[in-house]
């Protein structure tokens, strides 16, 4: 009996010790999980603060490069576009050749009011849609405007191109940060040459590059501004094999610079005019709306009268 009691006591003691050890291990594991959870929480908070600081720094640098935002203009142009407008250009052999071949220039000429700006915005929209999932393709654009020449000096235009490309990257390139740090503390602006050097380095990171410049004829000409800007764009194209799309009125000084490039005359097509008129026919008096024949007659006369010019006030 003593032996049995001793064995039972030993077994019970062993079981209690084993359970105590397991409980201790469970507590240790639970404590470890809590500690890891706390650490993860702290890390996430720190990471969030770091990301917030990084994004803040990014915004500051981009605004410092230039406050100009051509994206808002682009959105406005696209919103006013009638569905299908400009499809004749996108389907043309010359555009397809330009689109599929590196280091090509497509120079589009048109008279005042020929919808050159609308066409440029259609090209930008087409490129952004086609390459939206390809981070290796860079797209940057400029809408020149003679009313804004004070803010469209050559260095400003290059800075706008640089800003757009940096916006599409996950982090600000070191070359851009360095440019900002060199000038921000002294409240100075980088020179044309400095911006050019950084722009070249950023463009070189892309496998393909598209640059769209609308209304070259409205680019600043004082002190050789347009000449300096265009020379730099040609140099950038040569070194990085970028594709260049430009629009302009018929100005010999400009057309001479694009000899040998793919060229295309822009005129508002009858199809584009008809789409525009179809989209605005509801504004006419009710007696016109009740007569399809009268509507067709009005459209035909307007298309004949405008003779290749476009109606919207933003067209150039």
DALIN-V771097 format. One line per field, one symbol per residue. ss: DSSP state (~ for helix, > for strand, _ for the rest). psi: psi as a letter, one per 40 degrees, with the letter a starting at -180 (. if undefined). Layout:
ss->???
psi->???
This chain:
ss->_~~~~~~~~~~~~~~~~~~~~~~~~~~~~~~~~~~~~~~~~~~~~~~~~~~~~~~~~~~~~~~~~____~~~~~~~~~~~______~~~~__~~~~~~~~____>>>>>______~~~~~~~~~~~~~~~______>>>>>>>__~~~~~~__~~~~~~~~~~~~~~______~~~~~~~~~~~_______~~~~~~~~~~~~____>>>>>>>_~~~___~~~~~~~~~~~~~~~~~~~__>>>>>>___~~~~~~~___>>>>____~~~~~~~~~~~~~~__~~~~__~~~~~~~~~~~~~~~__________
psi->dddddddddddddddddddddddddddddddddddddddddddddddddddddddddddddddddhehgedddddddddehhheheddddeidddddddehifihhhhiiiheefdddddddddddddddfdeheehihiihhihdefddefiddddddddddddddeidihiddddddddddddefiiiiddddddddddddeeidihhhhhifdeeihehffdddddddddddddddefihhhiiiighdddddeeheihihhhihidddddddddeedeeiiddddehdddddddddddddddfeiididei.
